[in-house]
Amino acid sequence: MDTIFRSIEYRTERRRAYITLNRPERLNAIDRWMPREIHDAVELANDDPGVHVIVLQGAGRSFCAGYDLKEFAEGGVGTQGAVWDPIKDFRAMKGNTDDFFSLWRSLKPTIAKVHGHAVAGGSDIALSCDLVVMADDAKVGYMPARVWGCPTTAMWVYRLGAERAKRMLLTGDTIDGRTAAEWGLVLEAVPADTLDTRVEELAERIAGVPVNQLVMQKLMINQAYDNMGLTGTQILASLFDGITRHSPEGRWFQQLAADEGFHAAVEWRDSGRWIPEGGRAEAPD
């Protein structure tokens, strides 16, 4: 029986599995179903002996614009009441993180094909893949580092090193694909009109390798990151993510989104204006 998905599409062809984030009307923003569906699609690919490589892509104008703030911020999903249960929050966010990280834990190689934006939670998804190829004009970043978020996969530091990870997460800035490739955050950046061709070339090269060889090389490399404490870092990041959404500043952001809409909240967050500390209505001069 075929698996039915709500927020992604899955197909196989020529030793490849294609997972397509499929909410183009919302720039493929993450809803409550997408994380688990990514996990389930990865499992389908791993269970299929005919699949050698997995390509992750986004439908429409962007790869993924992060969590759907209309649902999660404006609608109040993800923020508890006055009494906060951190373990309930941790279980939810760690579950999503593990689902995204099925791309990293997949026995078969994964390639993210990024166009438009891979930002906020969308960057978590893209950076969970083994290889990332971006359009040179695409944007990647984690803007919720300014308020209401901590990147739960923690891949910024593991891909960039401490100083450039701090440069990104202490500002919430985005960079384009060209810069991301120069910094070593992603494998390479190419003109947008050649992105499909370049990813197919890379997938074809990998697809010619026996599955057992691919699995062994990938497990050998991944264990080095595990030895560096990746799992522990993700636990801490997932806990911190919950704290950011329940701090005074996080509650201010969620309330602003609820009162004025998520566009107004995001505009304030990304503009460079001071974030009101302690949940005050206005930041000090």
C-alpha positions as CSV (number, residue, x, y, z in Angstrom):
1,M,0.0,0.0,0.0
2,D,1.4,3.4,-1.0
3,T,2.2,5.8,1.8
4,I,0.0,8.9,1.7
5,F,1.7,12.2,2.5
6,R,0.1,15.6,3.3
7,S,3.1,18.0,3.2
8,I,5.7,16.3,1.0
9,E,5.8,14.2,-2.2
10,Y,7.9,11.1,-2.7
11,R,9.0,9.4,-5.9
12,T,11.8,7.2,-7.1
13,E,13.6,7.1,-10.4
14,R,17.0,5.9,-11.7
15,R,18.4,4.8,-8.3
16,R,17.2,8.1,-6.7
17,A,14.5,8.9,-4.2
18,Y,13.1,12.4,-4.5
19,I,11.6,14.0,-1.4
20,T,9.8,17.2,-2.2
21,L,8.6,19.6,0.5
22,N,5.2,20.4,-1.0
23,R,3.6,23.4,0.6
24,P,4.5,25.9,-2.1
25,E,1.7,28.3,-1.2
26,R,3.4,28.7,2.2
27,L,7.0,28.6,0.8
28,N,7.1,25.0,2.1
29,A,6.9,26.2,5.7
30,I,7.0,23.5,8.3
31,D,3.6,22.4,9.6
32,R,2.8,19.7,12.2
33,W,3.0,16.9,9.7
34,M,6.2,17.7,7.7
35,P,8.9,16.5,10.2
36,R,7.4,13.0,10.6
37,E,6.7,12.7,6.8
38,I,10.4,13.5,6.0
39,H,11.4,10.8,8.5
40,D,8.9,8.3,6.9
41,A,10.1,9.1,3.4
42,V,13.7,8.6,4.4
43,E,12.7,5.2,5.8
44,L,11.0,4.3,2.5
45,A,14.2,5.1,0.6
46,N,16.4,3.1,3.0
47,D,14.0,0.1,2.7
48,D,14.1,0.2,-1.1
49,P,17.1,-1.7,-2.4
50,G,16.8,0.1,-5.7
51,V,17.5,3.5,-4.1
52,H,21.2,4.6,-3.8
53,V,20.8,8.3,-3.1
54,I,18.1,10.7,-1.8
55,V,17.5,14.2,-3.2
56,L,15.6,16.6,-1.0
57,Q,14.1,19.6,-2.7
58,G,11.3,22.2,-2.3
59,A,8.3,22.9,-4.6
60,G,7.6,26.3,-5.9
61,R,9.7,29.4,-5.1
62,S,11.7,28.3,-2.1
63,F,13.2,25.3,-0.4
64,C,11.8,26.0,3.0
65,A,10.9,29.2,4.9
66,G,11.1,27.6,8.4
67,Y,8.3,26.9,10.7
68,D,4.9,28.2,9.6
69,L,4.6,31.2,11.9
70,K,1.0,31.7,11.0
71,E,0.4,28.4,12.8
72,F,3.1,28.4,15.4
73,A,3.5,32.1,16.4
74,E,0.3,33.8,15.3
75,G,-1.8,30.8,16.3
76,G,0.1,30.2,19.6
77,V,1.1,26.6,18.8
78,G,4.5,25.9,20.5
79,T,3.9,28.3,23.3
80,Q,2.5,26.9,26.6
81,G,0.5,28.8,29.2
82,A,1.9,30.6,32.3
83,V,3.1,27.3,33.8
84,W,5.6,25.9,31.3
85,D,6.4,22.1,31.2
86,P,9.9,22.0,29.7
87,I,9.9,18.3,29.2
88,K,6.7,18.3,27.2
89,D,8.2,21.0,25.0
90,F,11.5,19.1,24.8
91,R,9.8,15.9,23.6
92,A,8.0,17.8,20.8
93,M,11.1,19.7,19.6
94,K,13.5,16.8,20.0
95,G,11.1,14.7,18.1
96,N,11.1,17.2,15.2
97,T,14.9,17.4,15.4
98,D,15.2,13.6,15.2
99,D,12.9,13.6,12.2
100,F,14.9,16.2,10.4
101,F,18.1,14.4,11.3
102,S,16.8,11.2,9.8
103,L,18.4,12.7,6.7
104,W,21.8,12.7,8.4
105,R,21.2,9.3,10.0
106,S,19.9,7.8,6.8
107,L,22.1,4.9,5.7
108,K,21.9,6.2,2.1
109,P,23.4,9.6,1.1
110,T,21.2,12.7,1.1
111,I,21.6,15.8,-1.1
112,A,19.7,19.0,-0.4
113,K,18.9,21.1,-3.4
114,V,18.3,24.7,-2.2
115,H,16.7,27.5,-4.1
116,G,15.0,30.6,-2.8
117,H,15.3,30.3,0.9
118,A,16.5,27.7,3.5
119,V,15.9,29.8,6.6
120,A,15.1,29.2,10.3
121,G,13.8,25.7,10.6
122,G,14.3,25.3,6.9
123,S,18.1,25.6,7.5
124,D,17.9,22.8,10.0
125,I,16.4,20.6,7.4
126,A,18.9,21.5,4.7
127,L,21.9,21.3,6.9
128,S,20.8,17.8,8.1
129,C,21.6,16.5,4.6
130,D,25.0,15.0,3.8
131,L,25.6,17.4,0.9
132,V,24.0,20.8,0.2
133,V,24.0,22.4,-3.2
134,M,22.6,25.9,-3.4
135,A,21.6,28.4,-6.0
136,D,24.1,31.2,-5.7
137,D,21.4,33.7,-5.0
138,A,19.5,31.5,-2.5
139,K,19.5,32.6,1.1
140,V,20.3,30.6,4.2
141,G,20.2,31.7,7.9
142,Y,18.6,31.3,11.2
143,M,16.8,34.6,12.0
144,P,15.0,33.2,15.1
145,A,18.4,33.4,16.8
146,R,17.4,37.0,17.5
147,V,14.3,35.9,19.4
148,W,12.1,32.8,19.7
149,G,14.5,30.1,18.6
150,C,17.7,28.1,18.8
151,P,18.7,25.8,15.9
152,T,18.0,22.4,17.3
153,T,20.1,20.4,14.9
154,A,23.1,22.5,15.9
155,M,24.7,22.0,12.5
156,W,26.0,25.6,12.2
157,V,28.9,25.0,14.5
158,Y,29.7,21.5,13.1
159,R,29.8,22.8,9.6
160,L,31.3,26.3,10.1
161,G,33.4,26.2,13.3
162,A,32.9,28.4,16.3
163,E,33.6,31.9,15.0
164,R,31.5,31.9,11.9
165,A,28.7,30.0,13.7
166,K,28.7,32.8,16.2
167,R,28.7,35.4,13.4
168,M,25.5,33.9,12.1
169,L,23.7,33.1,15.4
170,L,24.6,36.2,17.3
171,T,23.0,38.3,14.5
172,G,20.3,36.2,12.9
173,D,21.6,37.3,9.5
174,T,21.2,35.4,6.2
175,I,23.9,34.8,3.6
176,D,23.6,33.9,0.0
177,G,24.6,30.6,-1.5
178,R,27.9,32.0,-2.9
179,T,29.0,33.1,0.6
180,A,27.7,29.8,2.2
181,A,29.9,27.8,-0.2
182,E,33.0,30.1,0.4
183,W,32.6,29.6,4.1
184,G,32.2,25.9,3.8
185,L,28.6,25.8,5.1
186,V,27.5,24.0,2.0
187,L,29.2,22.0,-0.7
188,E,28.8,24.4,-3.6
189,A,26.7,27.2,-5.1
190,V,25.8,27.4,-8.8
191,P,23.7,29.7,-10.9
192,A,20.0,29.1,-10.3
193,D,19.4,28.0,-13.8
194,T,22.0,25.2,-13.5
195,L,21.0,24.0,-10.0
196,D,18.9,21.1,-11.2
197,T,21.6,19.9,-13.6
198,R,24.3,20.1,-11.1
199,V,22.4,18.1,-8.4
200,E,21.5,15.5,-11.0
201,E,25.2,15.2,-12.0
202,L,26.2,14.7,-8.4
203,A,23.3,12.2,-7.7
204,E,24.3,10.2,-10.8
205,R,27.9,10.0,-9.7
206,I,26.8,8.7,-6.2
207,A,24.2,6.4,-7.7
208,G,26.8,4.4,-9.5
209,V,28.4,3.2,-6.2
210,P,27.1,0.0,-4.5
211,V,24.8,0.7,-1.5
212,N,27.0,-1.2,0.9
213,Q,30.0,1.0,0.0
214,L,27.9,4.2,0.4
215,V,26.7,3.1,3.8
216,M,30.1,2.2,5.2
217,Q,31.7,5.5,4.1
218,K,28.8,7.5,5.5
219,L,28.8,5.7,8.9
220,M,32.5,6.1,9.2
221,I,32.4,9.9,8.7
222,N,29.3,10.4,10.8
223,Q,30.7,8.6,13.8
224,A,33.5,11.2,14.0
225,Y,30.8,13.9,14.6
226,D,29.2,11.7,17.2
227,N,32.5,11.5,19.0
228,M,32.6,15.3,18.9
229,G,29.4,15.4,21.0
230,L,26.8,16.1,18.3
231,T,24.0,14.2,20.2
232,G,24.6,16.1,23.4
233,T,24.7,19.4,21.6
234,Q,21.4,18.7,20.0
235,I,19.8,17.9,23.4
236,L,21.0,21.2,24.8
237,A,19.9,23.1,21.7
238,S,16.4,21.5,21.9
239,L,16.1,22.5,25.5
240,F,17.3,26.0,24.8
241,D,14.8,26.3,21.9
242,G,11.9,25.7,24.3
243,I,13.4,28.3,26.7
244,T,13.6,30.9,24.0
245,R,9.9,30.6,23.2
246,H,8.9,30.9,26.9
247,S,11.3,33.6,28.0
248,P,9.8,37.1,28.5
249,E,11.1,38.1,25.1
250,G,9.8,35.0,23.5
251,R,6.4,35.5,24.9
252,W,6.5,39.1,23.7
253,F,7.3,37.9,20.2
254,Q,4.4,35.4,20.2
255,Q,2.0,38.0,21.6
256,L,3.0,40.5,18.9
257,A,2.4,37.8,16.3
258,A,-1.0,37.0,17.8
259,D,-2.0,40.6,18.1
260,E,-0.6,42.1,14.8
261,G,0.1,39.0,12.7
262,F,3.3,37.1,12.1
263,H,4.5,39.4,9.3
264,A,4.6,42.3,11.8
265,A,6.5,40.2,14.4
266,V,9.0,38.9,11.8
267,E,9.5,42.4,10.4
268,W,10.5,43.7,13.9
269,R,12.7,40.7,14.6
270,D,14.6,40.9,11.3
271,S,14.8,44.7,11.0
272,G,17.6,45.2,13.6
273,R,15.4,47.0,16.0
274,W,16.1,46.2,19.6
275,I,14.2,43.3,20.9
276,P,12.3,44.4,24.1
277,E,14.0,42.8,27.1
278,G,11.9,41.5,29.9
279,G,8.8,41.5,27.7
280,R,8.3,45.2,27.8
281,A,6.1,46.7,25.1
282,E,8.9,48.9,23.7
283,A,12.7,48.6,23.7
284,P,14.6,51.4,25.5
285,D,16.2,54.2,23.5
